[in-house]
Amino acid sequence: MATQTDLKPWILDALTALGGQAHWVDVAKHIWGAHEDELRASGDLFYTWQYKLGWAAKQLVDEGRLEKPGRGVWILRT
């Protein structure tokens, strides 16, 4: 069962798989493709995970692990 804590590593994994940068929608699609079963079994998170994905991305920005230079684009910091 997925929890909100899983979202940050999933974002990083998705961006790595997508070449280091992507629009957040593509990140969400990648996460859904890789973790659909876990998300479906996650209770309330199933209904809020895309909203919480944005908050997880903000935490990654605050930690210096992610950049958000433009509308919807997320880039891994190396």
mmCIF file of the N, C-alpha and C atoms, coordinates in Angstrom:
data_MODEL
# 
_entry.id   MODEL 
# 
loop_
_atom_site.group_PDB 
_atom_site.id 
_atom_site.type_symbol 
_atom_site.label_atom_id 
_atom_site.label_alt_id 
_atom_site.label_comp_id 
_atom_site.label_asym_id 
_atom_site.label_entity_id 
_atom_site.label_seq_id 
_atom_site.pdbx_PDB_ins_code 
_atom_site.Cartn_x 
_atom_site.Cartn_y 
_atom_site.Cartn_z 
_atom_site.occupancy 
_atom_site.B_iso_or_equiv 
_atom_site.pdbx_formal_charge 
_atom_site.auth_seq_id 
_atom_site.auth_comp_id 
_atom_site.auth_asym_id 
_atom_site.auth_atom_id 
_atom_site.pdbx_PDB_model_num 
ATOM 1   N N  . MET A 1 1  ? 0.839  -1.177 0.000   1.00 0.00 ? 1  MET A N  1 
ATOM 2   C CA . MET A 1 1  ? 0.000  0.000  0.000   1.00 0.00 ? 1  MET A CA 1 
ATOM 3   C C  . MET A 1 1  ? 0.890  1.249  0.000   1.00 0.00 ? 1  MET A C  1 
ATOM 4   N N  . ALA A 1 2  ? 0.624  2.141  -0.898  1.00 0.00 ? 2  ALA A N  1 
ATOM 5   C CA . ALA A 1 2  ? 1.409  3.367  -1.031  1.00 0.00 ? 2  ALA A CA 1 
ATOM 6   C C  . ALA A 1 2  ? 1.008  4.383  0.037   1.00 0.00 ? 2  ALA A C  1 
ATOM 7   N N  . THR A 1 3  ? 1.985  5.206  0.405   1.00 0.00 ? 3  THR A N  1 
ATOM 8   C CA . THR A 1 3  ? 1.726  6.323  1.308   1.00 0.00 ? 3  THR A CA 1 
ATOM 9   C C  . THR A 1 3  ? 2.295  7.585  0.671   1.00 0.00 ? 3  THR A C  1 
ATOM 10  N N  . GLN A 1 4  ? 1.983  8.712  1.250   1.00 0.00 ? 4  GLN A N  1 
ATOM 11  C CA . GLN A 1 4  ? 2.477  9.984  0.730   1.00 0.00 ? 4  GLN A CA 1 
ATOM 12  C C  . GLN A 1 4  ? 4.010  10.015 0.711   1.00 0.00 ? 4  GLN A C  1 
ATOM 13  N N  . THR A 1 5  ? 4.635  9.311  1.621   1.00 0.00 ? 5  THR A N  1 
ATOM 14  C CA . THR A 1 5  ? 6.095  9.247  1.696   1.00 0.00 ? 5  THR A CA 1 
ATOM 15  C C  . THR A 1 5  ? 6.705  8.634  0.436   1.00 0.00 ? 5  THR A C  1 
ATOM 16  N N  . ASP A 1 6  ? 5.968  7.776  -0.231  1.00 0.00 ? 6  ASP A N  1 
ATOM 17  C CA . ASP A 1 6  ? 6.469  7.123  -1.447  1.00 0.00 ? 6  ASP A CA 1 
ATOM 18  C C  . ASP A 1 6  ? 6.579  8.082  -2.627  1.00 0.00 ? 6  ASP A C  1 
ATOM 19  N N  . LEU A 1 7  ? 5.882  9.189  -2.596  1.00 0.00 ? 7  LEU A N  1 
ATOM 20  C CA . LEU A 1 7  ? 5.797  10.050 -3.775  1.00 0.00 ? 7  LEU A CA 1 
ATOM 21  C C  . LEU A 1 7  ? 7.129  10.680 -4.160  1.00 0.00 ? 7  LEU A C  1 
ATOM 22  N N  . LYS A 1 8  ? 7.925  11.116 -3.192  1.00 0.00 ? 8  LYS A N  1 
ATOM 23  C CA . LYS A 1 8  ? 9.204  11.759 -3.534  1.00 0.00 ? 8  LYS A CA 1 
ATOM 24  C C  . LYS A 1 8  ? 10.139 10.810 -4.279  1.00 0.00 ? 8  LYS A C  1 
ATOM 25  N N  . PRO A 1 9  ? 10.386 9.596  -3.785  1.00 0.00 ? 9  PRO A N  1 
ATOM 26  C CA . PRO A 1 9  ? 11.251 8.705  -4.565  1.00 0.00 ? 9  PRO A CA 1 
ATOM 27  C C  . PRO A 1 9  ? 10.637 8.319  -5.909  1.00 0.00 ? 9  PRO A C  1 
ATOM 28  N N  . TRP A 1 10 ? 9.322  8.233  -5.972  1.00 0.00 ? 10 TRP A N  1 
ATOM 29  C CA . TRP A 1 10 ? 8.679  7.913  -7.247  1.00 0.00 ? 10 TRP A CA 1 
ATOM 30  C C  . TRP A 1 10 ? 8.891  9.033  -8.258  1.00 0.00 ? 10 TRP A C  1 
ATOM 31  N N  . ILE A 1 11 ? 8.843  10.281 -7.808  1.00 0.00 ? 11 ILE A N  1 
ATOM 32  C CA . ILE A 1 11 ? 9.118  11.414 -8.702  1.00 0.00 ? 11 ILE A CA 1 
ATOM 33  C C  . ILE A 1 11 ? 10.543 11.316 -9.233  1.00 0.00 ? 11 ILE A C  1 
ATOM 34  N N  . LEU A 1 12 ? 11.487 11.075 -8.339  1.00 0.00 ? 12 LEU A N  1 
ATOM 35  C CA . LEU A 1 12 ? 12.889 10.984 -8.753  1.00 0.00 ? 12 LEU A CA 1 
ATOM 36  C C  . LEU A 1 12 ? 13.104 9.823  -9.720  1.00 0.00 ? 12 LEU A C  1 
ATOM 37  N N  . ASP A 1 13 ? 12.493 8.680  -9.443  1.00 0.00 ? 13 ASP A N  1 
ATOM 38  C CA . ASP A 1 13 ? 12.601 7.528  -10.343 1.00 0.00 ? 13 ASP A CA 1 
ATOM 39  C C  . ASP A 1 13 ? 11.995 7.838  -11.706 1.00 0.00 ? 13 ASP A C  1 
ATOM 40  N N  . ALA A 1 14 ? 10.835 8.485  -11.705 1.00 0.00 ? 14 ALA A N  1 
ATOM 41  C CA . ALA A 1 14 ? 10.167 8.819  -12.967 1.00 0.00 ? 14 ALA A CA 1 
ATOM 42  C C  . ALA A 1 14 ? 11.011 9.779  -13.787 1.00 0.00 ? 14 ALA A C  1 
ATOM 43  N N  . LEU A 1 15 ? 11.541 10.808 -13.155 1.00 0.00 ? 15 LEU A N  1 
ATOM 44  C CA . LEU A 1 15 ? 12.365 11.770 -13.891 1.00 0.00 ? 15 LEU A CA 1 
ATOM 45  C C  . LEU A 1 15 ? 13.633 11.120 -14.432 1.00 0.00 ? 15 LEU A C  1 
ATOM 46  N N  . THR A 1 16 ? 14.221 10.224 -13.674 1.00 0.00 ? 16 THR A N  1 
ATOM 47  C CA . THR A 1 16 ? 15.388 9.493  -14.168 1.00 0.00 ? 16 THR A CA 1 
ATOM 48  C C  . THR A 1 16 ? 15.011 8.692  -15.409 1.00 0.00 ? 16 THR A C  1 
ATOM 49  N N  . ALA A 1 17 ? 13.894 7.983  -15.342 1.00 0.00 ? 17 ALA A N  1 
ATOM 50  C CA . ALA A 1 17 ? 13.438 7.177  -16.478 1.00 0.00 ? 17 ALA A CA 1 
ATOM 51  C C  . ALA A 1 17 ? 13.073 8.036  -17.686 1.00 0.00 ? 17 ALA A C  1 
ATOM 52  N N  . LEU A 1 18 ? 12.655 9.271  -17.445 1.00 0.00 ? 18 LEU A N  1 
ATOM 53  C CA . LEU A 1 18 ? 12.232 10.174 -18.520 1.00 0.00 ? 18 LEU A CA 1 
ATOM 54  C C  . LEU A 1 18 ? 13.364 11.084 -19.001 1.00 0.00 ? 18 LEU A C  1 
ATOM 55  N N  . GLY A 1 19 ? 14.596 10.764 -18.627 1.00 0.00 ? 19 GLY A N  1 
ATOM 56  C CA . GLY A 1 19 ? 15.736 11.508 -19.141 1.00 0.00 ? 19 GLY A CA 1 
ATOM 57  C C  . GLY A 1 19 ? 16.157 12.712 -18.319 1.00 0.00 ? 19 GLY A C  1 
ATOM 58  N N  . GLY A 1 20 ? 15.650 12.833 -17.103 1.00 0.00 ? 20 GLY A N  1 
ATOM 59  C CA . GLY A 1 20 ? 16.089 13.906 -16.222 1.00 0.00 ? 20 GLY A CA 1 
ATOM 60  C C  . GLY A 1 20 ? 15.185 15.117 -16.172 1.00 0.00 ? 20 GLY A C  1 
ATOM 61  N N  . GLN A 1 21 ? 14.258 15.227 -17.118 1.00 0.00 ? 21 GLN A N  1 
ATOM 62  C CA . GLN A 1 21 ? 13.292 16.325 -17.059 1.00 0.00 ? 21 GLN A CA 1 
ATOM 63  C C  . GLN A 1 21 ? 12.028 15.920 -17.791 1.00 0.00 ? 21 GLN A C  1 
ATOM 64  N N  . ALA A 1 22 ? 10.912 16.463 -17.325 1.00 0.00 ? 22 ALA A N  1 
ATOM 65  C CA . ALA A 1 22 ? 9.623  16.140 -17.932 1.00 0.00 ? 22 ALA A CA 1 
ATOM 66  C C  . ALA A 1 22 ? 8.565  17.092 -17.394 1.00 0.00 ? 22 ALA A C  1 
ATOM 67  N N  . HIS A 1 23 ? 7.462  17.173 -18.112 1.00 0.00 ? 23 HIS A N  1 
ATOM 68  C CA . HIS A 1 23 ? 6.286  17.882 -17.620 1.00 0.00 ? 23 HIS A CA 1 
ATOM 69  C C  . HIS A 1 23 ? 5.682  17.037 -16.501 1.00 0.00 ? 23 HIS A C  1 
ATOM 70  N N  . TRP A 1 24 ? 5.097  17.687 -15.524 1.00 0.00 ? 24 TRP A N  1 
ATOM 71  C CA . TRP A 1 24 ? 4.569  16.944 -14.377 1.00 0.00 ? 24 TRP A CA 1 
ATOM 72  C C  . TRP A 1 24 ? 3.516  15.915 -14.785 1.00 0.00 ? 24 TRP A C  1 
ATOM 73  N N  . VAL A 1 25 ? 2.782  16.178 -15.852 1.00 0.00 ? 25 VAL A N  1 
ATOM 74  C CA . VAL A 1 25 ? 1.770  15.216 -16.305 1.00 0.00 ? 25 VAL A CA 1 
ATOM 75  C C  . VAL A 1 25 ? 2.445  13.920 -16.751 1.00 0.00 ? 25 VAL A C  1 
ATOM 76  N N  . ASP A 1 26 ? 3.583  14.042 -17.436 1.00 0.00 ? 26 ASP A N  1 
ATOM 77  C CA . ASP A 1 26 ? 4.312  12.848 -17.862 1.00 0.00 ? 26 ASP A CA 1 
ATOM 78  C C  . ASP A 1 26 ? 4.891  12.099 -16.664 1.00 0.00 ? 26 ASP A C  1 
ATOM 79  N N  . VAL A 1 27 ? 5.310  12.842 -15.648 1.00 0.00 ? 27 VAL A N  1 
ATOM 80  C CA . VAL A 1 27 ? 5.772  12.207 -14.411 1.00 0.00 ? 27 VAL A CA 1 
ATOM 81  C C  . VAL A 1 27 ? 4.616  11.431 -13.779 1.00 0.00 ? 27 VAL A C  1 
ATOM 82  N N  . ALA A 1 28 ? 3.441  12.044 -13.708 1.00 0.00 ? 28 ALA A N  1 
ATOM 83  C CA . ALA A 1 28 ? 2.267  11.376 -13.137 1.00 0.00 ? 28 ALA A CA 1 
ATOM 84  C C  . ALA A 1 28 ? 1.897  10.135 -13.942 1.00 0.00 ? 28 ALA A C  1 
ATOM 85  N N  . LYS A 1 29 ? 1.946  10.220 -15.266 1.00 0.00 ? 29 LYS A N  1 
ATOM 86  C CA . LYS A 1 29 ? 1.644  9.050  -16.104 1.00 0.00 ? 29 LYS A CA 1 
ATOM 87  C C  . LYS A 1 29 ? 2.635  7.926  -15.847 1.00 0.00 ? 29 LYS A C  1 
ATOM 88  N N  . HIS A 1 30 ? 3.909  8.283  -15.716 1.00 0.00 ? 30 HIS A N  1 
ATOM 89  C CA . HIS A 1 30 ? 4.929  7.267  -15.448 1.00 0.00 ? 30 HIS A CA 1 
ATOM 90  C C  . HIS A 1 30 ? 4.679  6.602  -14.089 1.00 0.00 ? 30 HIS A C  1 
ATOM 91  N N  . ILE A 1 31 ? 4.395  7.417  -13.084 1.00 0.00 ? 31 ILE A N  1 
ATOM 92  C CA . ILE A 1 31 ? 4.125  6.873  -11.752 1.00 0.00 ? 31 ILE A CA 1 
ATOM 93  C C  . ILE A 1 31 ? 2.896  5.971  -11.792 1.00 0.00 ? 31 ILE A C  1 
ATOM 94  N N  . TRP A 1 32 ? 1.854  6.395  -12.474 1.00 0.00 ? 32 TRP A N  1 
ATOM 95  C CA . TRP A 1 32 ? 0.641  5.575  -12.581 1.00 0.00 ? 32 TRP A CA 1 
ATOM 96  C C  . TRP A 1 32 ? 0.959  4.239  -13.254 1.00 0.00 ? 32 TRP A C  1 
ATOM 97  N N  . GLY A 1 33 ? 1.744  4.280  -14.321 1.00 0.00 ? 33 GLY A N  1 
ATOM 98  C CA . GLY A 1 33 ? 2.105  3.046  -15.017 1.00 0.00 ? 33 GLY A CA 1 
ATOM 99  C C  . GLY A 1 33 ? 2.923  2.095  -14.158 1.00 0.00 ? 33 GLY A C  1 
ATOM 100 N N  . ALA A 1 34 ? 3.768  2.645  -13.316 1.00 0.00 ? 34 ALA A N  1 
ATOM 101 C CA . ALA A 1 34 ? 4.646  1.819  -12.489 1.00 0.00 ? 34 ALA A CA 1 
ATOM 102 C C  . ALA A 1 34 ? 4.010  1.401  -11.160 1.00 0.00 ? 34 ALA A C  1 
ATOM 103 N N  . HIS A 1 35 ? 3.046  2.166  -10.666 1.00 0.00 ? 35 HIS A N  1 
ATOM 104 C CA . HIS A 1 35 ? 2.544  1.955  -9.300  1.00 0.00 ? 35 HIS A CA 1 
ATOM 105 C C  . HIS A 1 35 ? 1.021  1.941  -9.199  1.00 0.00 ? 35 HIS A C  1 
ATOM 106 N N  . GLU A 1 36 ? 0.347  1.656  -10.285 1.00 0.00 ? 36 GLU A N  1 
ATOM 107 C CA . GLU A 1 36 ? -1.122 1.694  -10.269 1.00 0.00 ? 36 GLU A CA 1 
ATOM 108 C C  . GLU A 1 36 ? -1.713 0.819  -9.172  1.00 0.00 ? 36 GLU A C  1 
ATOM 109 N N  . ASP A 1 37 ? -1.241 -0.413 -9.062  1.00 0.00 ? 37 ASP A N  1 
ATOM 110 C CA . ASP A 1 37 ? -1.813 -1.319 -8.058  1.00 0.00 ? 37 ASP A CA 1 
ATOM 111 C C  . ASP A 1 37 ? -1.624 -0.780 -6.641  1.00 0.00 ? 37 ASP A C  1 
ATOM 112 N N  . GLU A 1 38 ? -0.430 -0.231 -6.368  1.00 0.00 ? 38 GLU A N  1 
ATOM 113 C CA . GLU A 1 38 ? -0.164 0.326  -5.040  1.00 0.00 ? 38 GLU A CA 1 
ATOM 114 C C  . GLU A 1 38 ? -1.051 1.541  -4.768  1.00 0.00 ? 38 GLU A C  1 
ATOM 115 N N  . LEU A 1 39 ? -1.230 2.380  -5.781  1.00 0.00 ? 39 LEU A N  1 
ATOM 116 C CA . LEU A 1 39 ? -2.074 3.564  -5.607  1.00 0.00 ? 39 LEU A CA 1 
ATOM 117 C C  . LEU A 1 39 ? -3.531 3.180  -5.395  1.00 0.00 ? 39 LEU A C  1 
ATOM 118 N N  . ARG A 1 40 ? -4.011 2.200  -6.142  1.00 0.00 ? 40 ARG A N  1 
ATOM 119 C CA . ARG A 1 40 ? -5.404 1.762  -5.974  1.00 0.00 ? 40 ARG A CA 1 
ATOM 120 C C  . ARG A 1 40 ? -5.658 1.209  -4.573  1.00 0.00 ? 40 ARG A C  1 
ATOM 121 N N  . ALA A 1 41 ? -4.626 0.614  -3.974  1.00 0.00 ? 41 ALA A N  1 
ATOM 122 C CA . ALA A 1 41 ? -4.770 0.005  -2.649  1.00 0.00 ? 41 ALA A CA 1 
ATOM 123 C C  . ALA A 1 41 ? -4.449 0.977  -1.515  1.00 0.00 ? 41 ALA A C  1 
ATOM 124 N N  . SER A 1 42 ? -4.244 2.242  -1.832  1.00 0.00 ? 42 SER A N  1 
ATOM 125 C CA . SER A 1 42 ? -3.722 3.185  -0.840  1.00 0.00 ? 42 SER A CA 1 
ATOM 126 C C  . SER A 1 42 ? -4.787 3.952  -0.056  1.00 0.00 ? 42 SER A C  1 
ATOM 127 N N  . GLY A 1 43 ? -6.025 3.562  -0.156  1.00 0.00 ? 43 GLY A N  1 
ATOM 128 C CA . GLY A 1 43 ? -7.072 4.262  0.590   1.00 0.00 ? 43 GLY A CA 1 
ATOM 129 C C  . GLY A 1 43 ? -7.295 5.663  0.046   1.00 0.00 ? 43 GLY A C  1 
ATOM 130 N N  . ASP A 1 44 ? -7.333 6.643  0.935   1.00 0.00 ? 44 ASP A N  1 
ATOM 131 C CA . ASP A 1 44 ? -7.617 8.021  0.536   1.00 0.00 ? 44 ASP A CA 1 
ATOM 132 C C  . ASP A 1 44 ? -6.572 8.595  -0.415  1.00 0.00 ? 44 ASP A C  1 
ATOM 133 N N  . LEU A 1 45 ? -5.332 8.127  -0.339  1.00 0.00 ? 45 LEU A N  1 
ATOM 134 C CA . LEU A 1 45 ? -4.293 8.641  -1.227  1.00 0.00 ? 45 LEU A CA 1 
ATOM 135 C C  . LEU A 1 45 ? -4.666 8.420  -2.689  1.00 0.00 ? 45 LEU A C  1 
ATOM 136 N N  . PHE A 1 46 ? -5.430 7.372  -2.980  1.00 0.00 ? 46 PHE A N  1 
ATOM 137 C CA . PHE A 1 46 ? -5.849 7.112  -4.357  1.00 0.00 ? 46 PHE A CA 1 
ATOM 138 C C  . PHE A 1 46 ? -6.588 8.313  -4.943  1.00 0.00 ? 46 PHE A C  1 
ATOM 139 N N  . TYR A 1 47 ? -7.318 9.030  -4.127  1.00 0.00 ? 47 TYR A N  1 
ATOM 140 C CA . TYR A 1 47 ? -8.110 10.163 -4.599  1.00 0.00 ? 47 TYR A CA 1 
ATOM 141 C C  . TYR A 1 47 ? -7.345 11.482 -4.595  1.00 0.00 ? 47 TYR A C  1 
ATOM 142 N N  . THR A 1 48 ? -6.188 11.515 -3.953  1.00 0.00 ? 48 THR A N  1 
ATOM 143 C CA . THR A 1 48 ? -5.458 12.778 -3.792  1.00 0.00 ? 48 THR A CA 1 
ATOM 144 C C  . THR A 1 48 ? -4.016 12.728 -4.277  1.00 0.00 ? 48 THR A C  1 
ATOM 145 N N  . TRP A 1 49 ? -3.567 11.600 -4.821  1.00 0.00 ? 49 TRP A N  1 
ATOM 146 C CA . TRP A 1 49 ? -2.135 11.439 -5.076  1.00 0.00 ? 49 TRP A CA 1 
ATOM 147 C C  . TRP A 1 49 ? -1.587 12.453 -6.070  1.00 0.00 ? 49 TRP A C  1 
ATOM 148 N N  . GLN A 1 50 ? -2.340 12.864 -7.080  1.00 0.00 ? 50 GLN A N  1 
ATOM 149 C CA . GLN A 1 50 ? -1.803 13.839 -8.035  1.00 0.00 ? 50 GLN A CA 1 
ATOM 150 C C  . GLN A 1 50 ? -1.655 15.218 -7.387  1.00 0.00 ? 50 GLN A C  1 
ATOM 151 N N  . TYR A 1 51 ? -2.571 15.581 -6.526  1.00 0.00 ? 51 TYR A N  1 
ATOM 152 C CA . TYR A 1 51 ? -2.448 16.835 -5.780  1.00 0.00 ? 51 TYR A CA 1 
ATOM 153 C C  . TYR A 1 51 ? -1.223 16.778 -4.866  1.00 0.00 ? 51 TYR A C  1 
ATOM 154 N N  . LYS A 1 52 ? -1.085 15.678 -4.161  1.00 0.00 ? 52 LYS A N  1 
ATOM 155 C CA . LYS A 1 52 ? 0.038  15.532 -3.230  1.00 0.00 ? 52 LYS A CA 1 
ATOM 156 C C  . LYS A 1 52 ? 1.366  15.390 -3.956  1.00 0.00 ? 52 LYS A C  1 
ATOM 157 N N  . LEU A 1 53 ? 1.327  14.985 -5.217  1.00 0.00 ? 53 LEU A N  1 
ATOM 158 C CA . LEU A 1 53 ? 2.540  14.917 -6.030  1.00 0.00 ? 53 LEU A CA 1 
ATOM 159 C C  . LEU A 1 53 ? 3.174  16.301 -6.142  1.00 0.00 ? 53 LEU A C  1 
ATOM 160 N N  . GLY A 1 54 ? 2.357  17.322 -6.294  1.00 0.00 ? 54 GLY A N  1 
ATOM 161 C CA . GLY A 1 54 ? 2.865  18.689 -6.367  1.00 0.00 ? 54 GLY A CA 1 
ATOM 162 C C  . GLY A 1 54 ? 3.542  19.125 -5.081  1.00 0.00 ? 54 GLY A C  1 
ATOM 163 N N  . TRP A 1 55 ? 2.977  18.742 -3.944  1.00 0.00 ? 55 TRP A N  1 
ATOM 164 C CA . TRP A 1 55 ? 3.594  19.076 -2.655  1.00 0.00 ? 55 TRP A CA 1 
ATOM 165 C C  . TRP A 1 55 ? 4.896  18.308 -2.474  1.00 0.00 ? 55 TRP A C  1 
ATOM 166 N N  . ALA A 1 56 ? 4.929  17.059 -2.906  1.00 0.00 ? 56 ALA A N  1 
ATOM 167 C CA . ALA A 1 56 ? 6.168  16.280 -2.818  1.00 0.00 ? 56 ALA A CA 1 
ATOM 168 C C  . ALA A 1 56 ? 7.244  16.912 -3.693  1.00 0.00 ? 56 ALA A C  1 
ATOM 169 N N  . ALA A 1 57 ? 6.860  17.396 -4.874  1.00 0.00 ? 57 ALA A N  1 
ATOM 170 C CA . ALA A 1 57 ? 7.819  18.069 -5.754  1.00 0.00 ? 57 ALA A CA 1 
ATOM 171 C C  . ALA A 1 57 ? 8.340  19.345 -5.103  1.00 0.00 ? 57 ALA A C  1 
ATOM 172 N N  . LYS A 1 58 ? 7.477  20.090 -4.429  1.00 0.00 ? 58 LYS A N  1 
ATOM 173 C CA . LYS A 1 58 ? 7.930  21.299 -3.741  1.00 0.00 ? 58 LYS A CA 1 
ATOM 174 C C  . LYS A 1 58 ? 8.942  20.957 -2.656  1.00 0.00 ? 58 LYS A C  1 
ATOM 175 N N  . GLN A 1 59 ? 8.705  19.882 -1.931  1.00 0.00 ? 59 GLN A N  1 
ATOM 176 C CA . GLN A 1 59 ? 9.672  19.450 -0.919  1.00 0.00 ? 59 GLN A CA 1 
ATOM 177 C C  . GLN A 1 59 ? 11.014 19.110 -1.570  1.00 0.00 ? 59 GLN A C  1 
ATOM 178 N N  . LEU A 1 60 ? 10.977 18.457 -2.730  1.00 0.00 ? 60 LEU A N  1 
ATOM 179 C CA . LEU A 1 60 ? 12.218 18.131 -3.439  1.00 0.00 ? 60 LEU A CA 1 
ATOM 180 C C  . LEU A 1 60 ? 12.935 19.396 -3.899  1.00 0.00 ? 60 LEU A C  1 
ATOM 181 N N  . VAL A 1 61 ? 12.188 20.410 -4.312  1.00 0.00 ? 61 VAL A N  1 
ATOM 182 C CA . VAL A 1 61 ? 12.791 21.702 -4.669  1.00 0.00 ? 61 VAL A CA 1 
ATOM 183 C C  . VAL A 1 61 ? 13.457 22.304 -3.432  1.00 0.00 ? 61 VAL A C  1 
ATOM 184 N N  . ASP A 1 62 ? 12.754 22.307 -2.313  1.00 0.00 ? 62 ASP A N  1 
ATOM 185 C CA . ASP A 1 62 ? 13.294 22.861 -1.066  1.00 0.00 ? 62 ASP A CA 1 
ATOM 186 C C  . ASP A 1 62 ? 14.551 22.119 -0.611  1.00 0.00 ? 62 ASP A C  1 
ATOM 187 N N  . GLU A 1 63 ? 14.629 20.829 -0.928  1.00 0.00 ? 63 GLU A N  1 
ATOM 188 C CA . GLU A 1 63 ? 15.794 20.012 -0.575  1.00 0.00 ? 63 GLU A CA 1 
ATOM 189 C C  . GLU A 1 63 ? 16.931 20.160 -1.585  1.00 0.00 ? 63 GLU A C  1 
ATOM 190 N N  . GLY A 1 64 ? 16.688 20.886 -2.682  1.00 0.00 ? 64 GLY A N  1 
ATOM 191 C CA . GLY A 1 64 ? 17.708 21.073 -3.703  1.00 0.00 ? 64 GLY A CA 1 
ATOM 192 C C  . GLY A 1 64 ? 17.873 19.903 -4.648  1.00 0.00 ? 64 GLY A C  1 
ATOM 193 N N  . ARG A 1 65 ? 16.889 19.034 -4.716  1.00 0.00 ? 65 ARG A N  1 
ATOM 194 C CA . ARG A 1 65 ? 16.985 17.842 -5.559  1.00 0.00 ? 65 ARG A CA 1 
ATOM 195 C C  . ARG A 1 65 ? 16.202 17.968 -6.863  1.00 0.00 ? 65 ARG A C  1 
ATOM 196 N N  . LEU A 1 66 ? 15.432 19.042 -6.997  1.00 0.00 ? 66 LEU A N  1 
ATOM 197 C CA . LEU A 1 66 ? 14.562 19.224 -8.150  1.00 0.00 ? 66 LEU A CA 1 
ATOM 198 C C  . LEU A 1 66 ? 14.474 20.708 -8.473  1.00 0.00 ? 66 LEU A C  1 
ATOM 199 N N  . GLU A 1 67 ? 14.370 21.013 -9.762  1.00 0.00 ? 67 GLU A N  1 
ATOM 200 C CA . GLU A 1 67 ? 14.128 22.385 -10.216 1.00 0.00 ? 67 GLU A CA 1 
ATOM 201 C C  . GLU A 1 67 ? 12.790 22.421 -10.939 1.00 0.00 ? 67 GLU A C  1 
ATOM 202 N N  . LYS A 1 68 ? 12.109 23.547 -10.808 1.00 0.00 ? 68 LYS A N  1 
ATOM 203 C CA . LYS A 1 68 ? 10.861 23.772 -11.536 1.00 0.00 ? 68 LYS A CA 1 
ATOM 204 C C  . LYS A 1 68 ? 10.994 25.113 -12.257 1.00 0.00 ? 68 LYS A C  1 
ATOM 205 N N  . PRO A 1 69 ? 11.716 25.132 -13.400 1.00 0.00 ? 69 PRO A N  1 
ATOM 206 C CA . PRO A 1 69 ? 12.039 26.396 -14.053 1.00 0.00 ? 69 PRO A CA 1 
ATOM 207 C C  . PRO A 1 69 ? 10.889 27.051 -14.812 1.00 0.00 ? 69 PRO A C  1 
ATOM 208 N N  . GLY A 1 70 ? 9.914  26.276 -15.209 1.00 0.00 ? 70 GLY A N  1 
ATOM 209 C CA . GLY A 1 70 ? 8.817  26.839 -15.984 1.00 0.00 ? 70 GLY A CA 1 
ATOM 210 C C  . GLY A 1 70 ? 7.523  26.134 -15.657 1.00 0.00 ? 70 GLY A C  1 
ATOM 211 N N  . ARG A 1 71 ? 6.489  26.548 -16.313 1.00 0.00 ? 71 ARG A N  1 
ATOM 212 C CA . ARG A 1 71 ? 5.160  26.005 -16.041 1.00 0.00 ? 71 ARG A CA 1 
ATOM 213 C C  . ARG A 1 71 ? 5.101  24.510 -16.297 1.00 0.00 ? 71 ARG A C  1 
ATOM 214 N N  . GLY A 1 72 ? 5.062  23.759 -15.220 1.00 0.00 ? 72 GLY A N  1 
ATOM 215 C CA . GLY A 1 72 ? 4.841  22.329 -15.303 1.00 0.00 ? 72 GLY A CA 1 
ATOM 216 C C  . GLY A 1 72 ? 6.063  21.477 -15.574 1.00 0.00 ? 72 GLY A C  1 
ATOM 217 N N  . VAL A 1 73 ? 7.215  22.093 -15.811 1.00 0.00 ? 73 VAL A N  1 
ATOM 218 C CA . VAL A 1 73 ? 8.420  21.322 -16.118 1.00 0.00 ? 73 VAL A CA 1 
ATOM 219 C C  . VAL A 1 73 ? 9.193  21.059 -14.831 1.00 0.00 ? 73 VAL A C  1 
ATOM 220 N N  . TRP A 1 74 ? 9.580  19.807 -14.647 1.00 0.00 ? 74 TRP A N  1 
ATOM 221 C CA . TRP A 1 74 ? 10.391 19.416 -13.503 1.00 0.00 ? 74 TRP A CA 1 
ATOM 222 C C  . TRP A 1 74 ? 11.710 18.872 -14.016 1.00 0.00 ? 74 TRP A C  1 
ATOM 223 N N  . ILE A 1 75 ? 12.818 19.273 -13.388 1.00 0.00 ? 75 ILE A N  1 
ATOM 224 C CA . ILE A 1 75 ? 14.154 18.855 -13.803 1.00 0.00 ? 75 ILE A CA 1 
ATOM 225 C C  . ILE A 1 75 ? 14.912 18.355 -12.579 1.00 0.00 ? 75 ILE A C  1 
ATOM 226 N N  . LEU A 1 76 ? 15.546 17.184 -12.734 1.00 0.00 ? 76 LEU A N  1 
ATOM 227 C CA . LEU A 1 76 ? 16.408 16.670 -11.670 1.00 0.00 ? 76 LEU A CA 1 
ATOM 228 C C  . LEU A 1 76 ? 17.631 17.555 -11.522 1.00 0.00 ? 76 LEU A C  1 
ATOM 229 N N  . ARG A 1 77 ? 18.017 17.821 -10.313 1.00 0.00 ? 77 ARG A N  1 
ATOM 230 C CA . ARG A 1 77 ? 19.286 18.527 -10.063 1.00 0.00 ? 77 ARG A CA 1 
ATOM 231 C C  . ARG A 1 77 ? 20.355 17.483 -9.828  1.00 0.00 ? 77 ARG A C  1 
ATOM 232 N N  . THR A 1 78 ? 21.491 17.705 -10.446 1.00 0.00 ? 78 THR A N  1 
ATOM 233 C CA . THR A 1 78 ? 22.586 16.743 -10.289 1.00 0.00 ? 78 THR A CA 1 
ATOM 234 C C  . THR A 1 78 ? 23.695 17.311 -9.449  1.00 0.00 ? 78 THR A C  1 
# 
